[in-house]
């Protein structure tokens, strides 16, 4: 028998821009196979006020698994994101962590509404889900012993995504905006680029991502993210240029840009490419036409439409 843990969680907090229609799992582009990723411990104390509990749900779309974090130095800690309810090992590891640190959960803060970050915390023995959900405004402050967290609205990956700035460490809990050992996907590229700049302006000393290893060189890492997106855009333009006046499907563009991509990741690549292409349409560099329900793309030659 295990000793009951103080799971008296009164509220779970969400960004105000949340749309229930956004409750879907998106692809996360793994740049290497799971076997090549840096191993992450199921439970690890990262600093005096941050403990990571791995979600035990590895996969191409989640890297080593969902990182959830217990934050604070006192008896009541803030839990950032939750894991997969179908993985009892995660619940057991969370329970073990709370027992070993003689603490409970003050509240849960969710970075966004994707299924691998917000699911109910439950097990065959108990339901430890929050009593209610509350929505917060941008720059809302969470406080617990030893930790001050500022919520920052960072749309792009999803409309309602937020990161949390840990003031005592100048660290950022980045959710799925920035991943360790991988690049992220997004629902809106324009917003996502603004979000990257917003996080870069914080000049954080460390980033705790929603998936992957801790990022110890955030400024360099985010700069790479921004450069990567510009490079992808340039690659897409080059592919369209090489096709002449021929219209290409999103999949055809992806097959040229992401050569050798694992089949399971093609869907995510198509989504990313589509967002890049739509951004280029807004900038009047690319035009789009619908053919039997499929979007086809072509470079605008000399700034004039081919249509």
C-alpha distance (Angstrom), angle and dihedral (degrees) to the residues before:
residue distance angle dihedral
X1 . . .
X2 3.76 . .
X3 3.78 124.5 .
X4 3.83 110.6 -107.1
X5 3.79 113.4 -106.9
X6 3.78 126.6 -141.0
X7 3.80 99.4 -102.7
X8 3.80 93.4 157.5
X9 3.79 93.2 142.6
X10 3.76 110.0 169.8
X11 3.79 100.1 -178.4
X12 3.76 143.7 14.7
X13 3.79 117.1 -154.3
X14 3.79 128.0 -140.2
X15 3.79 137.0 177.6
X16 3.83 113.9 -92.9
X17 3.82 93.3 -124.7
X18 3.78 92.2 68.4
X19 3.78 117.5 137.9
X20 3.79 115.9 -168.1
X21 3.78 87.3 -144.0
X22 3.80 86.9 67.8
X23 3.82 92.1 70.5
X24 3.78 98.0 117.6
X25 3.76 137.4 111.0
X26 3.81 115.3 -110.3
X27 3.77 129.0 -160.0
X28 3.80 121.1 -97.5
X29 3.74 113.0 -155.2
X30 3.80 109.8 -127.3
X31 3.79 109.9 -155.9
X32 3.79 91.5 -160.8
X33 3.78 136.6 23.9
X34 3.79 119.4 -87.0
X35 3.80 91.0 -107.7
X36 3.81 89.5 61.8
X37 3.79 96.5 50.6
X38 3.79 120.0 105.6
X39 3.83 109.0 -97.8
X40 3.80 115.3 -110.5
X41 3.80 123.4 -156.0
X42 3.80 116.8 -120.5
X43 3.80 89.2 -125.8
X44 3.80 124.2 20.3
X45 3.80 134.0 164.2
X46 3.79 102.5 -139.1
X47 3.83 98.7 179.2
X48 3.78 137.1 -10.9
X49 3.81 89.3 -81.9
X50 3.84 104.4 29.4
X51 3.81 127.4 71.3
X52 3.80 120.6 176.5
X53 3.81 119.8 -148.5
X54 3.80 112.0 -170.3
X55 3.80 117.5 -135.3
X56 3.83 93.9 -132.1
X57 3.81 89.3 -134.2
X58 3.82 106.1 113.7
X59 3.77 121.4 175.2
X60 3.78 144.9 131.1
X61 3.77 88.9 -82.6
X62 3.83 96.1 44.3
X63 3.83 103.3 33.5
X64 3.84 107.8 -149.7
X65 3.83 89.4 -9.2
X66 3.78 139.0 -81.2
X67 3.79 113.9 -43.9
X68 3.79 113.0 -138.4
X69 3.79 120.2 -175.6
X70 3.79 135.6 -150.8
X71 3.80 107.8 -153.6
X72 3.81 129.4 -165.9
X73 3.77 139.2 52.9
X74 3.80 100.0 -118.2
X75 3.80 138.6 74.0
X76 3.81 93.4 -80.9
X77 3.79 117.1 54.8
X78 3.79 135.1 -174.6
X79 3.80 115.1 -118.7
X80 3.81 113.8 -147.2
X81 3.82 110.6 -152.9
X82 3.79 127.1 -22.6
X83 3.77 131.5 -117.7
X84 3.78 136.4 -124.8
X85 3.82 112.2 -55.0
X86 3.80 89.5 -150.6
X87 3.82 89.6 65.0
X88 3.82 107.5 78.3
X89 3.81 90.0 -177.8
X90 3.79 88.5 69.4
X91 3.80 93.2 53.6
X92 3.79 89.9 46.9
X93 3.80 92.0 49.6
X94 3.79 91.6 48.2
X95 3.80 90.7 49.2
X96 3.83 90.6 48.0
X97 3.81 91.6 50.2
X98 3.79 92.4 51.6
X99 3.79 91.6 46.8
X100 3.81 94.2 49.2
X101 3.79 91.3 48.7
X102 3.83 94.1 41.2
X103 3.78 91.1 -129.9
X104 3.79 143.3 119.4
X105 3.77 137.4 -147.7
X106 3.78 116.3 -87.7
X107 3.80 94.2 -172.1
X108 3.78 142.9 -30.9
X109 3.79 122.9 -116.8
X110 3.81 117.7 -163.7
X111 3.80 119.5 -154.1
X112 3.81 92.4 -158.1
X113 3.77 143.8 -18.7
X114 3.79 102.6 -97.8
X115 3.79 116.2 130.0
X116 3.81 96.0 -114.4
X117 3.82 91.3 56.6
X118 3.79 108.3 39.6
X119 3.81 110.1 32.9
X120 3.80 122.5 133.4
X121 3.78 115.8 -85.0
X122 3.76 103.8 -127.7
X123 3.78 141.6 137.7
X124 3.80 135.1 -174.9
X125 3.81 88.4 -91.9
X126 3.78 102.7 45.1
X127 3.77 147.5 2.2
X128 3.78 111.1 -126.2
X129 3.78 97.1 174.4
X130 3.80 119.5 134.7
X131 3.77 120.3 -92.9
X132 3.81 93.3 -127.1
X133 3.78 145.4 -6.1
X134 3.79 124.6 -118.5
X135 3.78 128.9 -167.4
X136 3.78 120.9 -137.5
X137 3.77 137.7 -159.5
X138 3.79 128.3 -119.6
X139 3.83 112.1 -77.2
X140 3.79 93.3 20.9
X141 3.82 110.9 163.2
X142 3.81 123.3 -134.4
X143 3.78 118.0 -166.3
X144 3.76 132.9 -168.6
X145 3.81 132.3 152.1
X146 3.81 107.6 -57.4
X147 3.80 97.0 -0.5
X148 3.80 139.9 80.8
X149 3.79 116.2 -172.9
X150 3.80 123.9 -169.3
X151 3.79 116.4 -160.7
X152 3.82 113.6 -138.5
X153 3.79 121.2 -168.7
X154 3.81 107.2 -125.5
X155 3.82 110.7 172.5
X156 3.76 121.9 -176.1
X157 3.79 107.0 80.6
X158 3.79 84.1 54.1
X159 3.78 130.8 -9.1
X160 3.81 94.4 -109.3
X161 3.82 100.0 37.9
X162 3.79 118.8 138.4
X163 3.78 135.4 -179.5
X164 3.78 126.6 -149.8
X165 3.80 122.7 -131.0
X166 3.81 113.2 -149.9
X167 3.78 101.1 -150.6
X168 3.81 97.1 -164.9
X169 3.81 91.5 60.4
X170 3.81 101.2 23.6
X171 3.79 84.8 -124.2
X172 3.80 129.8 144.7
X173 3.79 127.1 -142.3
X174 3.79 94.9 -150.0
X175 3.79 103.4 -172.3
X176 3.80 106.4 -162.0
X177 3.82 97.2 -29.2
X178 3.79 90.4 92.0
X179 3.80 125.7 18.3
X180 3.78 131.8 -165.3
X181 3.83 113.8 -112.8
X182 3.79 92.2 -0.1
X183 3.77 145.8 61.7
X184 3.79 121.3 -111.0
X185 3.79 130.8 -124.8
X186 3.78 125.6 -133.7
X187 3.79 145.1 -160.2
X188 3.81 94.2 -140.0
X189 3.79 121.4 26.0
X190 3.80 96.1 -164.8
X191 3.81 91.8 54.4
X192 3.80 91.2 42.1
X193 3.80 92.8 56.2
X194 3.81 89.8 50.6
X195 3.80 89.2 49.9
X196 3.79 92.5 52.6
X197 3.79 89.9 52.4
X198 3.81 90.9 47.6
X199 3.81 91.1 54.7
X200 3.80 91.5 43.3
X201 3.81 89.7 54.2
X202 3.83 88.8 60.0
X203 3.81 88.8 62.5
X204 3.81 90.9 -148.3
X205 3.78 120.2 -160.7
X206 3.79 92.9 -143.6
X207 3.81 139.0 8.3
X208 3.78 123.5 -145.9
X209 3.82 103.4 -158.8
X210 3.79 128.5 -155.9
X211 3.81 88.5 -121.7
X212 3.77 130.7 21.0
X213 3.78 136.9 17.4
X214 3.80 126.5 -29.1
X215 3.80 111.3 -85.6
X216 3.80 109.8 -130.4
X217 3.82 96.3 178.1
X218 3.84 101.6 49.4
X219 3.80 99.9 161.9
X220 3.79 92.4 51.9
X221 3.81 91.1 42.3
X222 3.83 95.4 50.9
X223 3.79 90.7 45.0
X224 3.80 86.8 55.5
X225 3.81 90.6 50.3
X226 3.81 90.8 54.0
X227 3.81 91.7 45.3
X228 3.82 90.1 47.8
X229 3.79 92.3 54.9
X230 3.81 91.3 49.8
X231 3.81 90.0 48.6
X232 3.82 91.5 50.6
X233 3.78 89.5 51.2
X234 3.80 90.8 50.7
X235 3.82 90.6 49.6
X236 3.79 91.6 51.7
X237 3.80 91.5 49.7
X238 3.79 90.4 49.7
X239 3.82 91.8 51.0
X240 3.80 91.1 50.7
X241 3.81 90.9 45.9
X242 3.81 91.0 53.0
X243 3.80 90.5 53.1
X244 3.79 91.7 61.4
X245 3.78 111.7 -155.1
X246 3.80 92.7 -19.7
X247 3.78 116.3 118.8
X248 3.80 115.7 -128.5
X249 3.79 131.5 -156.9
X250 3.79 119.9 -126.2
X251 3.80 90.0 -108.6
X252 3.80 91.3 53.2
X253 3.80 89.9 52.2
X254 3.82 90.9 48.6
X255 3.81 92.2 50.2
X256 3.80 88.8 57.6
X257 3.81 98.3 41.0
X258 3.84 99.9 38.7
X259 3.79 100.9 39.4
X260 3.80 114.8 -177.0
X261 3.81 94.2 13.8
X262 3.81 116.3 163.2
X263 3.83 110.8 -102.9
X264 3.79 92.2 -121.1
X265 3.81 90.8 60.3
X266 3.80 98.8 48.6
X267 3.82 92.3 91.3
X268 3.79 91.7 57.1
X269 3.80 91.7 45.6
X270 3.82 90.8 51.9
X271 3.79 90.0 51.0
X272 3.81 91.8 50.9
X273 3.79 92.8 45.5
X274 3.80 91.1 49.2
X275 3.81 90.5 54.3
X276 3.80 90.7 49.2
X277 3.79 90.6 49.6
X278 3.81 93.2 48.6
X279 3.80 89.6 51.3
X280 3.80 88.9 52.1
X281 3.81 90.0 49.9
X282 3.82 89.5 55.4
X283 3.79 88.3 50.9
X284 3.84 89.6 51.2
X285 3.80 92.5 -120.7
X286 3.81 95.5 111.8
X287 3.77 133.7 31.0
X288 3.79 128.5 -149.4
X289 3.77 132.1 -153.6
X290 3.78 131.4 -176.8
X291 3.78 117.8 -125.7
X292 3.78 115.8 -179.1
X293 3.79 91.0 -28.3
X294 3.81 95.1 -48.1
X295 3.80 123.4 113.6
X296 3.79 113.7 -126.8
X297 3.80 124.3 -169.2
X298 3.78 136.7 -153.6
X299 3.78 135.9 173.5
X300 3.80 114.7 -107.8
X301 3.78 104.3 -121.2
X302 3.78 113.3 -138.9
X303 3.80 91.4 -10.9
X304 3.82 93.5 -64.9
X305 3.75 126.5 115.5
X306 3.79 120.5 -111.3
X307 3.79 90.9 -148.9
